[in-house]
Amino acid sequence: MLRDASAAQHVAYALQLALCGVFVASVALKLRRPGAFARNVADYGLLPRSRAVVVAAAATIVAVEALLALAFFVGAILEVAVAVAAFMLLAFGAGIQINLRRGRTIPCGCFGNDAELISGHSLVRIALLLGAVCTLAVLLALPAVHVVTVSDVMDEPEYLIEAGGIAVVLGLAALWSLNARSVAAVADALRNQPS
């Protein structure tokens, strides 16, 4: 019974669902404006200038992210999905770092957003996601943790709802913590409290 599983099992499944949500959001937002995302890929200046190469790379990124979202949701080939997600995040982080070192201010393309420019904030977000992927990999290596698949939760849909709720809270907390203005506002409020 999933509800009686270890705490590590619960955290692993919540991370699995949270990563699914991240990749679903990323794909959905990129598909809204595929041309803009292709321009973002070209802006990184890491590929040949050929339009065909850039469009193929952008389409490949979206397809791989879609497959990752599906793998994290279904629980199929999860160990492979974790490795591919780590590779994707490392490659994206390297692309950001290379452009920051070159002194370039280009659109991040994060979640299909061409308004946000690359910055240290982008690297922190990548590091946070990579930390989640690595934590999931470590948890999956524990003997008390197994991959949870859709068929596992079919008999216990309330477990999916509970773990999904935890995943949403973790995701929202992570997003909020990365918003520097929110953190600064809380710090100011705490400093300005009367004693």
Backbone as JSON Lines, residues from 0, in Angstrom:
{"i":0,"aa":"M","n":[0.84,-1.19,0.0],"ca":[0.0,0.0,0.0],"c":[0.89,1.25,0.0]}
{"i":1,"aa":"L","n":[0.68,2.15,-0.95],"ca":[1.53,3.32,-1.11],"c":[1.47,4.27,0.07]}
{"i":2,"aa":"R","n":[0.31,4.4,0.67],"ca":[0.18,5.36,1.78],"c":[1.02,4.95,2.98]}
{"i":3,"aa":"D","n":[1.33,3.65,3.09],"ca":[2.14,3.16,4.21],"c":[3.62,3.1,3.86]}
{"i":4,"aa":"A","n":[4.0,3.63,2.72],"ca":[5.4,3.58,2.28],"c":[6.25,4.52,3.14]}
{"i":5,"aa":"S","n":[7.56,4.41,2.96],"ca":[8.5,5.23,3.73],"c":[8.41,6.7,3.32]}
{"i":6,"aa":"A","n":[8.95,7.54,4.19],"ca":[8.98,8.98,3.88],"c":[9.8,9.22,2.61]}
{"i":7,"aa":"A","n":[10.89,8.46,2.45],"ca":[11.72,8.6,1.25],"c":[10.9,8.3,-0.01]}
{"i":8,"aa":"Q","n":[10.02,7.3,0.09],"ca":[9.17,6.94,-1.05],"c":[8.23,8.09,-1.39]}
{"i":9,"aa":"H","n":[7.66,8.7,-0.36],"ca":[6.74,9.82,-0.59],"c":[7.46,11.01,-1.23]}
{"i":10,"aa":"V","n":[8.65,11.32,-0.73],"ca":[9.43,12.43,-1.29],"c":[9.81,12.13,-2.73]}
{"i":11,"aa":"A","n":[10.22,10.89,-3.0],"ca":[10.61,10.52,-4.37],"c":[9.43,10.7,-5.32]}
{"i":12,"aa":"Y","n":[8.25,10.26,-4.91],"ca":[7.1,10.38,-5.81],"c":[6.68,11.84,-5.97]}
{"i":13,"aa":"A","n":[6.77,12.62,-4.9],"ca":[6.44,14.05,-5.01],"c":[7.42,14.73,-5.98]}
{"i":14,"aa":"L","n":[8.7,14.39,-5.9],"ca":[9.68,14.95,-6.83],"c":[9.4,14.5,-8.26]}
{"i":15,"aa":"Q","n":[9.03,13.25,-8.42],"ca":[8.69,12.71,-9.74],"c":[7.54,13.53,-10.35]}
{"i":16,"aa":"L","n":[6.52,13.8,-9.55],"ca":[5.37,14.58,-10.05],"c":[5.75,16.05,-10.29]}
{"i":17,"aa":"A","n":[6.57,16.61,-9.39],"ca":[6.99,18.01,-9.55],"c":[7.78,18.18,-10.84]}
{"i":18,"aa":"L","n":[8.69,17.25,-11.11],"ca":[9.47,17.33,-12.35],"c":[8.59,17.15,-13.57]}
{"i":19,"aa":"C","n":[7.59,16.28,-13.46],"ca":[6.61,16.15,-14.54],"c":[5.96,17.5,-14.8]}
{"i":20,"aa":"G","n":[5.53,18.17,-13.74],"ca":[4.89,19.48,-13.88],"c":[5.8,20.52,-14.51]}
{"i":21,"aa":"V","n":[7.07,20.51,-14.13],"ca":[8.03,21.46,-14.7],"c":[8.14,21.25,-16.21]}
{"i":22,"aa":"F","n":[8.27,19.99,-16.63],"ca":[8.44,19.73,-18.06],"c":[7.14,19.95,-18.84]}
{"i":23,"aa":"V","n":[6.0,19.67,-18.23],"ca":[4.72,19.97,-18.9],"c":[4.6,21.48,-19.13]}
{"i":24,"aa":"A","n":[4.89,22.27,-18.09],"ca":[4.81,23.73,-18.22],"c":[5.79,24.24,-19.27]}
{"i":25,"aa":"S","n":[6.99,23.7,-19.25],"ca":[8.01,24.13,-20.21],"c":[7.57,23.86,-21.65]}
{"i":26,"aa":"V","n":[7.07,22.66,-21.89],"ca":[6.62,22.3,-23.25],"c":[5.43,23.14,-23.67]}
{"i":27,"aa":"A","n":[4.45,23.25,-22.78],"ca":[3.23,23.99,-23.12],"c":[3.54,25.43,-23.49]}
{"i":28,"aa":"L","n":[4.41,26.07,-22.72],"ca":[4.73,27.48,-22.98],"c":[5.56,27.64,-24.25]}
{"i":29,"aa":"K","n":[6.42,26.68,-24.53],"ca":[7.21,26.75,-25.77],"c":[6.35,26.51,-26.99]}
{"i":30,"aa":"L","n":[5.36,25.63,-26.86],"ca":[4.49,25.34,-28.0],"c":[3.55,26.49,-28.33]}
{"i":31,"aa":"R","n":[3.31,27.37,-27.38],"ca":[2.46,28.54,-27.65],"c":[3.09,29.43,-28.69]}
{"i":32,"aa":"R","n":[4.43,29.52,-28.67],"ca":[5.15,30.39,-29.61],"c":[6.41,29.69,-30.11]}
{"i":33,"aa":"P","n":[6.25,28.67,-30.95],"ca":[7.42,27.9,-31.38],"c":[8.46,28.72,-32.14]}
{"i":34,"aa":"G","n":[8.0,29.7,-32.91],"ca":[8.95,30.54,-33.64],"c":[9.83,31.35,-32.7]}
{"i":35,"aa":"A","n":[9.22,31.88,-31.65],"ca":[9.98,32.66,-30.66],"c":[10.99,31.76,-29.95]}
{"i":36,"aa":"F","n":[10.58,30.52,-29.65],"ca":[11.51,29.62,-28.98],"c":[12.68,29.28,-29.91]}
{"i":37,"aa":"A","n":[12.41,29.08,-31.18],"ca":[13.49,28.8,-32.14],"c":[14.46,29.98,-32.19]}
{"i":38,"aa":"R","n":[13.93,31.21,-32.14],"ca":[14.81,32.39,-32.1],"c":[15.64,32.4,-30.83]}
{"i":39,"aa":"N","n":[15.04,31.98,-29.68],"ca":[15.79,31.9,-28.43],"c":[16.96,30.93,-28.57]}
{"i":40,"aa":"V","n":[16.7,29.78,-29.19],"ca":[17.75,28.78,-29.39],"c":[18.87,29.38,-30.25]}
{"i":41,"aa":"A","n":[18.5,30.09,-31.31],"ca":[19.5,30.72,-32.18],"c":[20.29,31.79,-31.44]}
{"i":42,"aa":"D","n":[19.62,32.55,-30.56],"ca":[20.27,33.64,-29.83],"c":[21.44,33.16,-28.97]}
{"i":43,"aa":"Y","n":[21.4,31.91,-28.53],"ca":[22.49,31.4,-27.7],"c":[23.81,31.32,-28.46]}
{"i":44,"aa":"G","n":[23.74,31.29,-29.8],"ca":[24.95,31.33,-30.62],"c":[25.82,30.09,-30.49]}
{"i":45,"aa":"L","n":[25.24,28.97,-30.13],"ca":[26.01,27.75,-29.92],"c":[25.84,26.75,-31.06]}
{"i":46,"aa":"L","n":[24.96,27.06,-31.99],"ca":[24.68,26.17,-33.12],"c":[25.07,26.88,-34.41]}
{"i":47,"aa":"P","n":[25.25,26.11,-35.49],"ca":[25.46,26.77,-36.78],"c":[24.29,27.7,-37.09]}
{"i":48,"aa":"R","n":[24.53,28.71,-37.89],"ca":[23.51,29.73,-38.17],"c":[22.4,29.23,-39.09]}
{"i":49,"aa":"S","n":[22.45,28.02,-39.52],"ca":[21.45,27.46,-40.42],"c":[20.08,27.42,-39.75]}
{"i":50,"aa":"R","n":[19.09,28.0,-40.43],"ca":[17.72,28.0,-39.88],"c":[17.22,26.58,-39.66]}
{"i":51,"aa":"A","n":[17.54,25.68,-40.59],"ca":[17.09,24.29,-40.48],"c":[17.66,23.63,-39.22]}
{"i":52,"aa":"V","n":[18.93,23.9,-38.92],"ca":[19.56,23.32,-37.72],"c":[18.9,23.87,-36.46]}
{"i":53,"aa":"V","n":[18.66,25.17,-36.43],"ca":[18.05,25.81,-35.25],"c":[16.64,25.3,-35.03]}
{"i":54,"aa":"V","n":[15.84,25.23,-36.1],"ca":[14.46,24.74,-35.97],"c":[14.46,23.28,-35.53]}
{"i":55,"aa":"A","n":[15.37,22.48,-36.08],"ca":[15.45,21.07,-35.67],"c":[15.86,20.95,-34.21]}
{"i":56,"aa":"A","n":[16.81,21.78,-33.78],"ca":[17.24,21.74,-32.38],"c":[16.1,22.14,-31.45]}
{"i":57,"aa":"A","n":[15.38,23.21,-31.8],"ca":[14.26,23.66,-30.97],"c":[13.19,22.58,-30.89]}
{"i":58,"aa":"A","n":[12.87,21.96,-32.03],"ca":[11.86,20.89,-32.05],"c":[12.32,19.69,-31.23]}
{"i":59,"aa":"T","n":[13.6,19.38,-31.29],"ca":[14.15,18.26,-30.52],"c":[14.05,18.53,-29.03]}
{"i":60,"aa":"I","n":[14.39,19.75,-28.62],"ca":[14.3,20.11,-27.2],"c":[12.87,19.95,-26.7]}
{"i":61,"aa":"V","n":[11.92,20.46,-27.46],"ca":[10.51,20.35,-27.06],"c":[10.07,18.89,-27.01]}
{"i":62,"aa":"A","n":[10.47,18.11,-27.99],"ca":[10.08,16.69,-28.02],"c":[10.68,15.93,-26.84]}
{"i":63,"aa":"V","n":[11.94,16.18,-26.53],"ca":[12.58,15.49,-25.41],"c":[11.91,15.91,-24.1]}
{"i":64,"aa":"E","n":[11.62,17.2,-23.94],"ca":[10.94,17.64,-22.72],"c":[9.56,17.02,-22.6]}
{"i":65,"aa":"A","n":[8.85,16.87,-23.72],"ca":[7.54,16.23,-23.68],"c":[7.66,14.76,-23.26]}
{"i":66,"aa":"L","n":[8.65,14.07,-23.79],"ca":[8.87,12.68,-23.4],"c":[9.27,12.57,-21.93]}
{"i":67,"aa":"L","n":[10.05,13.53,-21.45],"ca":[10.42,13.54,-20.03],"c":[9.17,13.73,-19.16]}
{"i":68,"aa":"A","n":[8.31,14.65,-19.54],"ca":[7.08,14.88,-18.79],"c":[6.26,13.6,-18.71]}
{"i":69,"aa":"L","n":[6.14,12.93,-19.84],"ca":[5.37,11.68,-19.89],"c":[6.03,10.6,-19.02]}
{"i":70,"aa":"A","n":[7.34,10.47,-19.12],"ca":[8.06,9.46,-18.34],"c":[7.92,9.71,-16.84]}
{"i":71,"aa":"F","n":[8.03,10.98,-16.43],"ca":[7.88,11.29,-15.01],"c":[6.46,11.03,-14.53]}
{"i":72,"aa":"F","n":[5.48,11.29,-15.36],"ca":[4.09,11.05,-14.96],"c":[3.77,9.56,-14.89]}
{"i":73,"aa":"V","n":[4.13,8.85,-15.94],"ca":[3.79,7.43,-16.04],"c":[4.69,6.58,-15.15]}
{"i":74,"aa":"G","n":[5.92,7.02,-14.92],"ca":[6.87,6.23,-14.14],"c":[7.62,5.22,-14.99]}
{"i":75,"aa":"A","n":[7.44,5.32,-16.3],"ca":[8.14,4.42,-17.22],"c":[9.56,4.92,-17.43]}
{"i":76,"aa":"I","n":[10.47,3.99,-17.55],"ca":[11.9,4.27,-17.77],"c":[12.37,5.49,-16.96]}
{"i":77,"aa":"L","n":[11.99,5.53,-15.7],"ca":[12.28,6.7,-14.88],"c":[13.77,6.93,-14.69]}
{"i":78,"aa":"E","n":[14.53,5.85,-14.55],"ca":[15.98,6.01,-14.38],"c":[16.59,6.67,-15.61]}
{"i":79,"aa":"V","n":[16.11,6.31,-16.79],"ca":[16.59,6.93,-18.03],"c":[16.15,8.39,-18.08]}
{"i":80,"aa":"A","n":[14.9,8.65,-17.7],"ca":[14.38,10.02,-17.7],"c":[15.19,10.92,-16.77]}
{"i":81,"aa":"V","n":[15.56,10.4,-15.61],"ca":[16.36,11.18,-14.67],"c":[17.71,11.54,-15.29]}
{"i":82,"aa":"A","n":[18.35,10.58,-15.95],"ca":[19.65,10.85,-16.59],"c":[19.51,11.85,-17.73]}
{"i":83,"aa":"V","n":[18.48,11.71,-18.55],"ca":[18.27,12.63,-19.67],"c":[17.94,14.03,-19.15]}
{"i":84,"aa":"A","n":[17.11,14.11,-18.12],"ca":[16.78,15.42,-17.54],"c":[18.03,16.1,-16.99]}
{"i":85,"aa":"A","n":[18.88,15.33,-16.31],"ca":[20.12,15.91,-15.78],"c":[21.0,16.43,-16.92]}
{"i":86,"aa":"F","n":[21.12,15.64,-17.99],"ca":[21.91,16.07,-19.14],"c":[21.34,17.35,-19.75]}
{"i":87,"aa":"M","n":[20.02,17.39,-19.94],"ca":[19.37,18.57,-20.53],"c":[19.63,19.81,-19.67]}
{"i":88,"aa":"L","n":[19.47,19.67,-18.36],"ca":[19.67,20.81,-17.46],"c":[21.13,21.26,-17.46]}
{"i":89,"aa":"L","n":[22.06,20.31,-17.46],"ca":[23.48,20.66,-17.51],"c":[23.82,21.38,-18.82]}
{"i":90,"aa":"A","n":[23.28,20.9,-19.92],"ca":[23.53,21.53,-21.22],"c":[22.96,22.94,-21.26]}
{"i":91,"aa":"F","n":[21.75,23.1,-20.74],"ca":[21.12,24.42,-20.7],"c":[21.91,25.37,-19.81]}
{"i":92,"aa":"G","n":[22.32,24.86,-18.64],"ca":[23.13,25.67,-17.73],"c":[24.45,26.08,-18.36]}
{"i":93,"aa":"A","n":[25.08,25.16,-19.1],"ca":[26.34,25.47,-19.77],"c":[26.13,26.55,-20.84]}
{"i":94,"aa":"G","n":[25.02,26.45,-21.56],"ca":[24.72,27.47,-22.57],"c":[24.54,28.85,-21.95]}
{"i":95,"aa":"I","n":[23.87,28.89,-20.82],"ca":[23.69,30.17,-20.12],"c":[25.03,30.69,-19.64]}
{"i":96,"aa":"Q","n":[25.83,29.82,-19.0],"ca":[27.13,30.23,-18.47],"c":[28.05,30.74,-19.57]}
{"i":97,"aa":"I","n":[28.09,30.05,-20.7],"ca":[28.94,30.48,-21.82],"c":[28.55,31.89,-22.27]}
{"i":98,"aa":"N","n":[27.26,32.13,-22.4],"ca":[26.81,33.45,-22.86],"c":[27.03,34.52,-21.81]}
{"i":99,"aa":"L","n":[26.88,34.19,-20.53],"ca":[27.18,35.17,-19.48],"c":[28.66,35.54,-19.49]}
{"i":100,"aa":"R","n":[29.52,34.55,-19.7],"ca":[30.96,34.83,-19.75],"c":[31.32,35.69,-20.97]}
{"i":101,"aa":"R","n":[30.56,35.52,-22.03],"ca":[30.79,36.34,-23.23],"c":[30.23,37.75,-23.06]}
{"i":102,"aa":"G","n":[29.54,37.99,-21.95],"ca":[28.96,39.3,-21.69],"c":[27.69,39.57,-22.48]}
{"i":103,"aa":"R","n":[27.04,38.52,-22.94],"ca":[25.84,38.68,-23.76],"c":[24.6,38.72,-22.89]}
{"i":104,"aa":"T","n":[23.68,39.6,-23.21],"ca":[22.39,39.64,-22.53],"c":[21.34,39.24,-23.56]}
{"i":105,"aa":"I","n":[21.0,37.96,-23.52],"ca":[20.06,37.4,-24.48],"c":[18.85,36.85,-23.72]}
{"i":106,"aa":"P","n":[17.74,36.69,-24.42],"ca":[16.57,36.09,-23.76],"c":[16.9,34.67,-23.29]}
{"i":107,"aa":"C","n":[16.42,34.35,-22.1],"ca":[16.67,33.03,-21.52],"c":[15.98,31.92,-22.32]}
{"i":108,"aa":"G","n":[14.74,32.17,-22.7],"ca":[13.98,31.11,-23.35],"c":[13.44,30.11,-22.34]}
{"i":109,"aa":"C","n":[13.66,30.39,-21.06],"ca":[13.19,29.51,-19.99],"c":[11.67,29.44,-20.05]}
{"i":110,"aa":"F","n":[11.13,28.26,-20.13],"ca":[9.69,28.06,-20.21],"c":[9.09,28.85,-21.37]}
{"i":111,"aa":"G","n":[9.87,29.03,-22.43],"ca":[9.37,29.73,-23.61],"c":[9.26,31.23,-23.43]}
{"i":112,"aa":"N","n":[9.87,31.77,-22.37],"ca":[9.78,33.19,-22.07],"c":[10.93,33.92,-22.74]}
{"i":113,"aa":"D","n":[10.63,34.77,-23.71],"ca":[11.7,35.52,-24.36],"c":[11.87,36.92,-23.78]}
{"i":114,"aa":"A","n":[11.12,37.24,-22.71],"ca":[11.26,38.54,-22.06],"c":[12.34,38.49,-20.96]}
{"i":115,"aa":"E","n":[12.5,37.33,-20.34],"ca":[13.5,37.2,-19.26],"c":[14.88,37.0,-19.87]}
{"i":116,"aa":"L","n":[15.83,37.84,-19.43],"ca":[17.2,37.72,-19.92],"c":[17.98,36.76,-19.04]}
{"i":117,"aa":"I","n":[19.01,36.13,-19.64],"ca":[19.84,35.22,-18.86],"c":[20.55,36.0,-17.75]}
{"i":118,"aa":"S","n":[20.73,35.33,-16.63],"ca":[21.36,35.97,-15.48],"c":[21.78,34.87,-14.5]}
{"i":119,"aa":"G","n":[22.34,35.31,-13.38],"ca":[22.65,34.37,-12.31],"c":[21.38,33.69,-11.81]}
{"i":120,"aa":"H","n":[20.27,34.42,-11.87],"ca":[18.97,33.86,-11.46],"c":[18.64,32.63,-12.3]}
{"i":121,"aa":"S","n":[18.93,32.69,-13.58],"ca":[18.67,31.55,-14.49],"c":[19.49,30.34,-14.05]}
{"i":122,"aa":"L","n":[20.75,30.59,-13.68],"ca":[21.62,29.49,-13.24],"c":[21.15,28.9,-11.92]}
{"i":123,"aa":"V","n":[20.65,29.74,-11.03],"ca":[20.13,29.24,-9.75],"c":[18.91,28.35,-10.0]}
{"i":124,"aa":"R","n":[18.03,28.76,-10.9],"ca":[16.86,27.95,-11.22],"c":[17.28,26.59,-11.79]}
{"i":125,"aa":"I","n":[18.27,26.6,-12.69],"ca":[18.78,25.36,-13.26],"c":[19.37,24.48,-12.15]}
{"i":126,"aa":"A","n":[20.14,25.1,-11.25],"ca":[20.75,24.34,-10.15],"c":[19.68,23.73,-9.24]}
{"i":127,"aa":"L","n":[18.62,24.48,-9.0],"ca":[17.53,23.96,-8.17],"c":[16.86,22.76,-8.83]}
{"i":128,"aa":"L","n":[16.58,22.86,-10.12],"ca":[15.99,21.75,-10.85],"c":[16.94,20.55,-10.91]}
{"i":129,"aa":"L","n":[18.21,20.83,-11.13],"ca":[19.19,19.75,-11.16],"c":[19.29,19.08,-9.79]}
{"i":130,"aa":"G","n":[19.18,19.88,-8.73],"ca":[19.18,19.32,-7.37],"c":[17.99,18.39,-7.16]}
{"i":131,"aa":"A","n":[16.83,18.77,-7.69],"ca":[15.64,17.91,-7.58],"c":[15.85,16.6,-8.34]}
{"i":132,"aa":"V","n":[16.43,16.7,-9.54],"ca":[16.68,15.51,-10.35],"c":[17.68,14.59,-9.64]}
{"i":133,"aa":"C","n":[18.75,15.17,-9.11],"ca":[19.77,14.36,-8.42],"c":[19.22,13.74,-7.14]}
{"i":134,"aa":"T","n":[18.4,14.48,-6.42],"ca":[17.77,13.94,-5.21],"c":[16.89,12.76,-5.57]}
{"i":135,"aa":"L","n":[16.12,12.89,-6.64],"ca":[15.28,11.78,-7.08],"c":[16.14,10.58,-7.46]}
{"i":136,"aa":"A","n":[17.26,10.8,-8.14],"ca":[18.15,9.7,-8.51],"c":[18.69,8.98,-7.28]}
{"i":137,"aa":"V","n":[19.09,9.75,-6.28],"ca":[19.61,9.16,-5.04],"c":[18.52,8.37,-4.33]}
{"i":138,"aa":"L","n":[17.32,8.95,-4.25],"ca":[16.22,8.25,-3.57],"c":[15.85,6.95,-4.29]}
{"i":139,"aa":"L","n":[15.86,6.97,-5.62],"ca":[15.52,5.77,-6.38],"c":[16.55,4.66,-6.2]}
{"i":140,"aa":"A","n":[17.75,5.02,-5.77],"ca":[18.8,4.02,-5.53],"c":[18.64,3.35,-4.17]}
{"i":141,"aa":"L","n":[17.79,3.9,-3.29],"ca":[17.59,3.31,-1.96],"c":[16.74,2.05,-2.08]}
{"i":142,"aa":"P","n":[17.05,1.04,-1.26],"ca":[16.27,-0.19,-1.32],"c":[14.79,-0.01,-0.93]}
{"i":143,"aa":"A","n":[14.51,0.97,-0.08],"ca":[13.13,1.17,0.39],"c":[12.28,1.96,-0.6]}
{"i":144,"aa":"V","n":[12.88,2.4,-1.71],"ca":[12.15,3.25,-2.66],"c":[12.05,2.51,-3.99]}
{"i":145,"aa":"H","n":[10.86,2.51,-4.55],"ca":[10.67,1.94,-5.88],"c":[9.99,2.98,-6.77]}
{"i":146,"aa":"V","n":[10.09,2.77,-8.05],"ca":[9.45,3.68,-9.0],"c":[7.94,3.52,-8.9]}
{"i":147,"aa":"V","n":[7.25,4.62,-8.72],"ca":[5.79,4.59,-8.68],"c":[5.28,4.85,-10.09]}
{"i":148,"aa":"T","n":[4.45,3.94,-10.57],"ca":[3.89,4.08,-11.91],"c":[2.41,4.45,-11.81]}
{"i":149,"aa":"V","n":[1.85,4.83,-12.94],"ca":[0.43,5.17,-12.98],"c":[-0.41,3.98,-12.52]}
{"i":150,"aa":"S","n":[-0.02,2.78,-12.92],"ca":[-0.81,1.61,-12.5],"c":[-0.76,1.42,-10.99]}
{"i":151,"aa":"D","n":[0.34,1.83,-10.34],"ca":[0.42,1.73,-8.88],"c":[-0.61,2.62,-8.2]}
{"i":152,"aa":"V","n":[-0.86,3.79,-8.77],"ca":[-1.77,4.74,-8.11],"c":[-3.22,4.6,-8.58]}
{"i":153,"aa":"M","n":[-3.45,3.74,-9.56],"ca":[-4.83,3.55,-10.04],"c":[-5.73,3.04,-8.91]}
{"i":154,"aa":"D","n":[-5.19,2.17,-8.06],"ca":[-5.98,1.64,-6.96],"c":[-6.05,2.61,-5.79]}
{"i":155,"aa":"E","n":[-5.15,3.58,-5.76],"ca":[-5.11,4.54,-4.66],"c":[-5.03,5.97,-5.22]}
{"i":156,"aa":"P","n":[-6.09,6.44,-5.86],"ca":[-6.02,7.78,-6.47],"c":[-5.79,8.88,-5.44]}
{"i":157,"aa":"E","n":[-6.19,8.64,-4.2],"ca":[-5.97,9.66,-3.17],"c":[-4.47,9.87,-2.92]}
{"i":158,"aa":"Y","n":[-3.67,8.82,-3.14],"ca":[-2.21,8.97,-2.98],"c":[-1.67,9.91,-4.05]}
{"i":159,"aa":"L","n":[-2.16,9.77,-5.27],"ca":[-1.75,10.67,-6.35],"c":[-2.12,12.11,-6.02]}
{"i":160,"aa":"I","n":[-3.3,12.3,-5.46],"ca":[-3.75,13.65,-5.1],"c":[-2.88,14.21,-3.98]}
{"i":161,"aa":"E","n":[-2.58,13.4,-2.97],"ca":[-1.74,13.87,-1.86],"c":[-0.33,14.19,-2.33]}
{"i":162,"aa":"A","n":[0.27,13.26,-3.08],"ca":[1.63,13.47,-3.56],"c":[1.67,14.64,-4.56]}
{"i":163,"aa":"G","n":[0.63,14.74,-5.38],"ca":[0.55,15.87,-6.31],"c":[0.44,17.19,-5.58]}
{"i":164,"aa":"G","n":[-0.31,17.19,-4.5],"ca":[-0.42,18.41,-3.68],"c":[0.92,18.8,-3.1]}
{"i":165,"aa":"I","n":[1.65,17.82,-2.59],"ca":[2.98,18.09,-2.04],"c":[3.9,18.61,-3.15]}
{"i":166,"aa":"A","n":[3.82,18.01,-4.33],"ca":[4.64,18.44,-5.47],"c":[4.33,19.88,-5.85]}
{"i":167,"aa":"V","n":[3.05,20.24,-5.85],"ca":[2.66,21.61,-6.18],"c":[3.2,22.59,-5.14]}
{"i":168,"aa":"V","n":[3.08,22.24,-3.87],"ca":[3.59,23.11,-2.8],"c":[5.1,23.27,-2.93]}
{"i":169,"aa":"L","n":[5.81,22.17,-3.18],"ca":[7.27,22.25,-3.37],"c":[7.61,23.14,-4.56]}
{"i":170,"aa":"G","n":[6.89,22.95,-5.66],"ca":[7.15,23.76,-6.85],"c":[6.88,25.24,-6.62]}
{"i":171,"aa":"L","n":[5.76,25.54,-5.98],"ca":[5.44,26.94,-5.7],"c":[6.43,27.57,-4.74]}
{"i":172,"aa":"A","n":[6.83,26.82,-3.72],"ca":[7.83,27.33,-2.77],"c":[9.15,27.62,-3.47]}
{"i":173,"aa":"A","n":[9.55,26.71,-4.37],"ca":[10.8,26.92,-5.11],"c":[10.7,28.13,-6.02]}
{"i":174,"aa":"L","n":[9.58,28.27,-6.74],"ca":[9.41,29.44,-7.61],"c":[9.39,30.73,-6.81]}
{"i":175,"aa":"W","n":[8.69,30.71,-5.7],"ca":[8.61,31.91,-4.87],"c":[9.99,32.27,-4.34]}
{"i":176,"aa":"S","n":[10.75,31.26,-3.9],"ca":[12.08,31.55,-3.34],"c":[13.03,32.09,-4.38]}
{"i":177,"aa":"L","n":[12.78,31.81,-5.65],"ca":[13.64,32.32,-6.71],"c":[13.26,33.73,-7.15]}
{"i":178,"aa":"N","n":[12.13,34.21,-6.67],"ca":[11.72,35.56,-7.01],"c":[12.36,36.52,-6.01]}
{"i":179,"aa":"A","n":[13.42,37.17,-6.43],"ca":[14.21,38.02,-5.53],"c":[13.37,39.11,-4.88]}
{"i":180,"aa":"R","n":[12.4,39.66,-5.62],"ca":[11.58,40.73,-5.04],"c":[10.75,40.22,-3.88]}
{"i":181,"aa":"S","n":[10.22,38.99,-4.0],"ca":[9.43,38.42,-2.9],"c":[10.29,38.2,-1.67]}
{"i":182,"aa":"V","n":[11.48,37.66,-1.88],"ca":[12.37,37.41,-0.75],"c":[12.78,38.73,-0.11]}
{"i":183,"aa":"A","n":[13.08,39.74,-0.94],"ca":[13.47,41.05,-0.4],"c":[12.32,41.68,0.37]}
{"i":184,"aa":"A","n":[11.08,41.53,-0.12],"ca":[9.92,42.1,0.57],"c":[9.73,41.46,1.94]}
{"i":185,"aa":"V","n":[9.91,40.15,2.02],"ca":[9.79,39.46,3.31],"c":[10.9,39.93,4.25]}
{"i":186,"aa":"A","n":[12.13,40.03,3.73],"ca":[13.25,40.48,4.56],"c":[13.01,41.9,5.08]}
{"i":187,"aa":"D","n":[12.49,42.8,4.22],"ca":[12.17,44.16,4.66],"c":[11.09,44.17,5.72]}
{"i":188,"aa":"A","n":[10.05,43.36,5.52],"ca":[8.96,43.3,6.48],"c":[9.46,42.81,7.84]}
{"i":189,"aa":"L","n":[10.35,41.83,7.83],"ca":[10.89,41.32,9.09],"c":[11.79,42.35,9.76]}
{"i":190,"aa":"R","n":[12.57,43.08,8.99],"ca":[13.44,44.12,9.55],"c":[12.64,45.27,10.13]}
{"i":191,"aa":"N","n":[11.52,45.6,9.51],"ca":[10.76,46.77,9.92],"c":[9.68,46.48,10.95]}
{"i":192,"aa":"Q","n":[9.62,45.25,11.46],"ca":[8.64,44.92,12.49],"c":[9.01,45.63,13.79]}
{"i":193,"aa":"P","n":[7.97,46.17,14.49],"ca":[8.27,46.8,15.76],"c":[8.68,45.74,16.79]}
{"i":194,"aa":"S","n":[9.6,46.1,17.66],"ca":[10.08,45.13,18.67],"c":[9.08,44.97,19.79]}
